[in-house]
Structure formats: C-alpha cells, structure tokens
Amino acid sequence: MVATDKSAASAGQPSSALSIELGYTCNQACAYCYNPSRGSRGALPQITANNAPTADLLLRRVARLLAAWNITSLTVTGGEPLRHPALFPVLDGVAFAGKPLQLITNGTLVTDAVAKRLAEYRLAAVQITLNGATRELHSEHVGRDSFDEAIRGATALVAANVPLTGCIVVTRQNAEHVAAIVELWRGIGAKQIALSRFSPAGMSLERMQSWLPRRRDLLTAFEQAQPFARAGLPISCTVPVPACLLDQSLFAPIEFGQCAIGSPYQEFALGPDGALRLCTLHAGRLAGGRDVLDETWDLATVVNSAEVAEYRSHLPEFCQGCAVAPSCLGGCGASSRYRGDGLPRALDPLVQQYFAVEPSPQLLPSVRARTSVGAEP
C-alpha cells in the first residue's frame, strides 16, 4: 500500500503527473518504439527478468514521490506491463493513493480474467494501440502477428466496463488508413482516440527514414479523423506537431497537445532503475541518474530545477523569433534528440526532413519567410 498526503496541494508542494515504467521487456518489436534502453542507440541500462525491480521497491519509490509532490495522475507502463510480475501488486499499492490511474499496454495479454481484475481498480483508462485495420498493416508496425490478440484484449476490457482509449501511431505507412482504424476502434467501444505521431526517439531513431510521416501524411490522417471528432468521438494528438507544419485550427475539434515539460502538466517518467526522466520519450536521466530513494536528494526541488525550468528556453535555432515558439517549443524535444548540455536542441525531424531537398512552397508562409524549405521527400 502506498500512503498519500491529501494535504500536499495545500502545502504548496509542486504538482506533476507521473509515469511508472515497470520494466522494458516486451513481446512486440514496434517500428515506433521509443524505449530508450533498446536498439543500438540505447541510452539506459538494460532491465531484464534478472534485475527488474520488485513490487516493494517500485512502491517505495512511488511513495517517496507522492510525499514530495502533489501528483495529479499516475500511469503504469513498460515495456509491456502485463509481462511484469509486479503489475498487480503495484496497482494494489498505488490505488490507495486516490489519484487518477491509467494503464498503457499492447493488449495482447489481456484475457477475460485479466480484464475483470483490471476493472476492480476503476482505472481512468487503459490504452491500447492499433496501427492498422487489417492484420497485415498492424503486424507490419508491431513486428509480429498480434492483431487478433490486441482486438481480443480490447474487446475484453470493454466487456468488463474498463474505459478504453484507442491509440493510433501515425506513420508514413498507415496515414491513409486512419479512418478505417478509427472506425474499428469505435466499433470495439473505445471511449476516446489518442492519435499520436511517429516520434523518432529511442529505438525508433533507427527507422526514421522509412517511417517518419511527411506533412501530407499528417494532413491525410487528421482529415480522416476529423469527421469522427465532429461526430462526438474525443480525438487528441498526443505527441506535439510543430505549429509551422500545419494549421491545427483547421482540424477542430481534434485537440493538439504541446510539449508539457516545464509546465504544470508535465508527466515525469520513473524508470525501473529508480531514476527520473523528463518524460517517457527522453533518455537523459535527471540529477545524473540518482535513484529517487536517495535520501540526500530533495525531490521537492526537481519540478522547478534548472534541468526542467530551463528546458523551455532551449529552442532550435530555426524557431528563434517565432511567435508561437514559447508554446510549440519546436515540436517534440525527445524526437529532436535533445542533448541536455545547454546547447540549442535540433529541430523536430518532422520539419527537418524538408531541408535536404529542392526548395518548394510546401509549408506554412511563416516558415517559407524565414528559410528555404524543401518539397515533400
């Protein structure tokens, strides 16, 4: 059981959301995987079955953060959390904190029995990703034939009255199929759609050239999703899209998120090694990778530390002088491989891909006025 101090907010403690990564093992090999411990560019220590944290250790770490922060919500994720033996003991423990709680899973290990057990926690949502409305397209994205398993898992959750969020990662391969995928999610019973975007971070950096969506791919995806949003299905774009790439207001009521790092809406990632990161996509560990159980670390200072507070001022050179840069931040900082060394980070690859080809007026006028931006690659 994790104790919680219900007076945290009134005591002036910093607020933040928290994502708890149980481990990094997974039964899929997704082309869009942002796991920073996998692939040749892995930047975090490998967490295997032999050194994975126990439920007791995980809960002691969460308890210390709950005591230091006013945590607004908790997300349990992985790797694939249902492969971790500590999942249900952790859910048992954090449920007593009284915070909104969600689970991110690929759904393939969700049986009727698992769904009924998850229903007992009154989760705010369970998120599952489908990247195609056909077995072939989804399997191409996730590296194995798991289409039927994911649908069975999602259907079991709906039958058990667990709120289901259907996620779609928009790639160059599936953008023109978004309407069919949303229709599939709506038929299964998803309460909302998280329309993400391929974000080259962690393992997926190695696959950027063939999977990164182009501007026309994103336009197609949002155009196909918009009628569903207008019909009342809540749809949000959960990974930032640079504001210079497209006019987001044209796709209302789809909601577009911005990078939350350094804002009251930030969701820190607590890794299985006990270290904190700016978010689940970022590889760099705060405070040199110290374990949150380190008693000499005043965790109350993390939220407003220089590593966090100065993040929003480290903009790509391309974004300097842009009126929306303070909120846009140039897109996704993790996908631009933010170095954390005080130097301006690189431009989001979604925009950067246009600099290697012949000039052509493809992007918004504000972009064309400041640089020569290439045609569609």
C-alpha positions in Angstrom: 0.0 0.0 0.0 1.3 3.5 -0.9 0.4 6.2 1.6 -0.6 9.6 0.3 -0.7 13.0 1.9 -4.0 14.5 0.9 -2.8 17.9 2.1 0.0 18.0 -0.5 -1.6 20.6 -2.8 -2.5 22.9 0.1 1.0 22.6 1.5 2.4 24.2 -1.7 4.2 21.1 -3.0 5.0 21.1 -6.7 2.4 19.4 -9.0 3.2 16.9 -11.7 1.9 13.7 -13.3 4.0 10.5 -13.0 4.5 7.6 -15.4 5.8 4.4 -13.7 7.8 2.2 -16.0 7.8 -1.4 -14.6 10.4 -2.7 -17.0 11.4 -2.6 -20.6 10.8 -6.2 -21.8 8.0 -6.5 -24.4 6.5 -9.2 -26.6 6.5 -6.9 -29.6 9.1 -5.1 -31.7 7.3 -2.0 -32.8 8.8 0.2 -35.5 7.8 3.3 -33.5 9.2 2.0 -30.1 10.7 5.0 -28.2 12.1 2.7 -25.5 15.5 4.3 -24.7 17.0 1.0 -23.5 16.6 -0.9 -26.7 18.3 -0.8 -30.1 21.9 0.1 -30.9 21.4 3.7 -29.5 20.2 2.5 -26.2 21.0 5.1 -23.5 19.6 3.4 -20.4 20.7 0.3 -18.6 19.1 -2.9 -19.7 16.4 -4.1 -17.3 15.9 -7.9 -17.6 14.0 -10.5 -15.6 17.1 -10.9 -13.5 17.4 -7.3 -12.4 13.8 -6.0 -12.7 12.7 -4.1 -9.6 10.3 -5.9 -7.2 6.9 -4.5 -6.4 8.1 -3.5 -2.9 11.0 -1.5 -4.4 8.7 0.2 -7.0 6.2 1.1 -4.4 8.8 2.6 -2.1 9.9 4.8 -4.9 6.4 5.9 -5.7 5.7 6.6 -2.1 8.6 8.9 -1.8 7.5 10.9 -4.8 3.9 11.0 -3.5 5.3 12.5 -0.3 7.4 15.1 -2.2 4.9 16.1 -4.9 1.3 16.8 -5.5 1.0 14.0 -8.1 -2.0 14.8 -10.3 -2.2 11.4 -12.0 -0.4 8.1 -12.4 0.3 6.0 -15.5 1.6 2.4 -15.3 3.5 1.4 -18.4 6.5 -0.7 -19.6 7.8 -2.2 -21.9 4.7 -4.4 -21.7 3.4 -4.1 -18.1 1.4 -7.3 -18.3 4.7 -9.2 -18.7 5.9 -7.8 -15.3 5.1 -9.9 -12.2 4.8 -6.7 -10.1 2.0 -5.2 -12.1 -0.9 -6.2 -9.9 0.9 -5.7 -6.6 1.9 -2.2 -7.9 -1.7 -1.5 -8.9 -2.9 -2.7 -5.5 -0.4 -0.3 -3.9 -1.0 2.9 -5.9 -4.7 2.5 -6.0 -4.8 3.6 -2.3 -3.2 6.9 -3.4 -6.5 8.1 -4.7 -5.1 9.5 -7.9 -6.4 9.1 -11.4 -4.7 5.9 -12.7 -4.3 4.6 -16.2 -2.5 1.6 -17.8 -0.7 1.5 -21.2 -0.5 -1.9 -22.7 -0.4 -3.5 -26.2 -3.4 -5.6 -25.2 -2.2 -8.9 -26.4 -2.0 -10.4 -22.9 -5.4 -9.1 -21.7 -7.7 -12.1 -21.2 -11.3 -12.0 -19.9 -9.9 -12.8 -16.4 -7.3 -10.0 -16.6 -9.9 -7.5 -17.8 -12.2 -8.3 -14.9 -9.3 -7.9 -12.5 -8.3 -4.6 -14.0 -12.0 -3.4 -13.7 -11.6 -3.7 -9.9 -9.2 -0.7 -9.9 -11.6 1.7 -11.5 -8.9 2.9 -13.9 -9.4 6.2 -15.7 -8.4 4.4 -18.9 -6.5 1.5 -20.4 -4.7 2.5 -23.7 -4.1 0.0 -26.5 -2.6 0.8 -29.9 -3.8 -0.5 -33.3 -1.9 0.7 -36.3 -4.0 -0.8 -39.0 -7.5 -2.0 -39.6 -6.0 -5.2 -41.1 -3.8 -7.9 -39.7 -1.1 -7.2 -42.3 -0.8 -3.4 -41.6 -0.9 -3.7 -37.8 1.6 -6.6 -37.8 4.0 -4.6 -40.1 4.1 -1.9 -37.4 4.5 -4.1 -34.3 6.8 -6.8 -35.7 4.6 -9.8 -35.1 1.2 -11.1 -35.9 -0.7 -9.8 -32.8 -3.7 -8.2 -34.5 -6.3 -10.7 -33.2 -4.8 -10.8 -29.8 -4.9 -7.0 -29.4 -8.5 -6.9 -30.5 -9.5 -9.7 -28.2 -7.8 -7.8 -25.3 -9.6 -4.6 -26.2 -12.9 -6.3 -26.5 -12.5 -8.0 -23.1 -11.8 -4.6 -21.5 -14.9 -3.1 -22.9 -17.0 -6.1 -21.8 -15.6 -5.6 -18.3 -16.6 -1.9 -18.4 -13.0 -0.7 -18.3 -12.7 2.7 -20.1 -10.7 2.0 -23.3 -8.5 4.5 -25.2 -7.7 3.5 -28.7 -4.3 4.7 -29.8 -3.0 5.1 -33.4 0.6 6.0 -34.2 0.6 7.8 -37.5 3.4 6.7 -39.8 4.2 7.1 -43.4 2.7 3.6 -43.9 -0.7 3.9 -42.3 -1.7 7.6 -42.6 -4.2 6.9 -45.4 -5.8 4.2 -43.3 -6.6 6.3 -40.3 -10.4 6.5 -41.0 -10.6 2.7 -41.1 -8.6 2.3 -37.9 -10.8 4.9 -36.0 -13.9 3.1 -37.3 -12.5 -0.2 -36.0 -11.8 1.4 -32.6 -15.3 3.0 -32.5 -16.8 -0.4 -33.2 -14.9 -2.1 -30.4 -16.1 0.6 -28.0 -13.1 2.9 -27.4 -14.2 6.0 -25.4 -11.6 8.2 -27.0 -8.8 8.1 -29.6 -5.2 9.1 -29.0 -4.0 10.0 -32.5 -0.2 10.0 -31.9 2.6 10.5 -34.4 5.7 8.6 -35.1 8.3 10.2 -32.9 12.0 9.3 -33.6 13.2 8.7 -30.1 15.0 5.8 -28.5 14.8 2.6 -30.6 12.7 4.2 -33.4 15.6 6.6 -34.3 17.0 3.7 -36.4 13.8 3.5 -38.5 13.2 7.2 -39.0 13.9 7.3 -42.7 11.2 4.9 -43.7 8.6 5.5 -41.0 8.6 9.2 -40.3 5.4 10.8 -41.7 5.5 13.6 -44.2 3.4 16.7 -44.0 0.9 15.3 -46.5 0.7 12.1 -44.4 -0.3 14.1 -41.3 -2.8 16.2 -43.3 -4.4 13.0 -44.6 -4.5 11.4 -41.1 -6.1 14.5 -39.5 -8.6 14.9 -42.4 -9.7 11.3 -42.0 -10.0 11.6 -38.2 -11.9 14.9 -38.2 -15.4 13.6 -39.1 -15.3 11.2 -36.2 -14.3 14.1 -33.8 -17.1 16.2 -35.2 -19.5 13.3 -34.6 -18.6 13.4 -30.9 -15.7 10.9 -30.5 -13.0 12.7 -28.5 -9.7 12.6 -30.5 -6.4 14.2 -29.5 -3.0 14.4 -31.0 -0.8 13.4 -28.0 2.7 14.0 -29.4 3.5 17.6 -30.4 3.3 18.5 -34.1 5.2 21.8 -34.8 2.8 24.6 -35.4 4.7 25.7 -38.6 3.9 22.3 -40.2 0.2 22.7 -40.4 -2.7 24.9 -39.2 -4.0 23.0 -36.3 -7.2 25.1 -36.1 -8.4 23.6 -39.5 -8.9 20.2 -37.8 -11.1 21.2 -34.9 -12.4 19.7 -32.7 -9.3 17.4 -32.7 -7.2 18.6 -29.8 -3.5 19.1 -30.3 -1.1 18.8 -27.4 2.1 20.6 -26.9 5.3 19.6 -25.0 4.4 19.7 -21.3 7.9 19.7 -20.0 8.5 22.6 -17.6 4.7 23.3 -17.4 2.2 22.3 -14.6 1.1 19.4 -16.9 4.4 17.7 -17.2 4.5 13.9 -16.7 7.8 12.7 -15.4 8.9 9.1 -16.1 10.1 7.0 -13.2 12.3 4.3 -14.8 12.8 0.7 -13.4 16.3 1.8 -12.3 14.7 4.4 -10.0 15.9 7.4 -12.0 13.6 10.2 -13.2 13.4 11.5 -16.8 11.7 14.5 -18.3 9.1 12.2 -20.0 8.9 8.6 -21.3 10.4 9.6 -24.7 13.5 11.2 -23.2 16.6 9.1 -22.5 18.5 11.6 -20.3 18.2 10.9 -16.6 17.8 13.8 -14.1 20.3 14.5 -11.5 22.8 12.2 -13.1 20.5 9.2 -12.8 20.1 9.2 -9.0 17.6 6.8 -7.5 14.6 8.6 -6.0 15.2 6.6 -2.9 18.5 8.6 -2.4 17.7 10.3 0.9 20.1 13.2 0.1 18.1 14.1 -2.9 15.4 16.7 -2.1 12.8 15.6 -4.6 10.6 18.7 -4.0 13.2 20.7 -5.9 13.1 18.5 -9.0 10.0 20.1 -10.6 11.5 23.6 -10.6 15.1 22.5 -11.1 17.3 24.1 -13.8 17.1 20.9 -15.8 13.4 21.3 -16.0 12.8 25.0 -15.8 15.4 25.9 -18.5 14.2 23.3 -20.9 11.6 25.6 -22.5 14.2 28.2 -23.3 16.4 25.8 -25.2 14.8 26.2 -28.6 16.1 25.1 -32.1 17.8 27.9 -33.9 15.1 27.7 -36.6 12.4 28.6 -34.0 14.0 31.7 -32.7 11.7 34.7 -33.3 8.6 32.6 -34.0 5.6 34.0 -32.2 4.3 30.5 -31.2 7.7 29.1 -30.1 7.1 29.6 -26.4 4.2 27.1 -26.5 5.3 25.0 -29.5 8.9 24.5 -28.4 9.7 23.4 -32.0 7.7 20.2 -31.6 8.9 17.1 -29.7 12.1 17.7 -27.9 12.8 14.0 -27.4 12.5 13.3 -31.2 15.0 16.1 -31.9 17.4 14.2 -29.6 17.7 17.0 -27.0 21.2 16.8 -25.7 20.7 18.4 -22.3 24.1 20.2 -22.4 22.9 23.7 -22.6 23.1 23.9 -26.4 20.1 24.6 -28.6 18.4 21.3 -29.5 17.9 20.2 -33.1 14.8 20.8 -35.0 12.0 18.2 -34.8 12.6 15.7 -37.7 9.1 16.3 -38.9 10.3 19.8 -40.1 13.9 18.9 -40.5 13.2 16.4 -43.3 12.3 19.3 -45.6 15.8 20.8 -45.6 17.5 18.1 -47.7 15.6 18.6 -50.9 15.0 21.3 -53.5 13.1 24.4 -52.3 9.3 24.4 -52.9 6.5 26.2 -51.1 5.1 23.3 -49.2 4.8 24.5 -45.6 3.1 27.5 -44.0 4.0 31.0 -45.1 5.7 31.8 -41.7 8.2 29.0 -42.4 8.8 30.0 -46.0 9.5 33.5 -45.0 12.4 32.5 -42.7 14.1 29.8 -44.7 14.1 27.7 -47.9 12.0 24.7 -47.0 12.1 21.7 -49.4 9.4 19.9 -51.2 7.8 16.7 -50.0 10.5 14.0 -49.6 
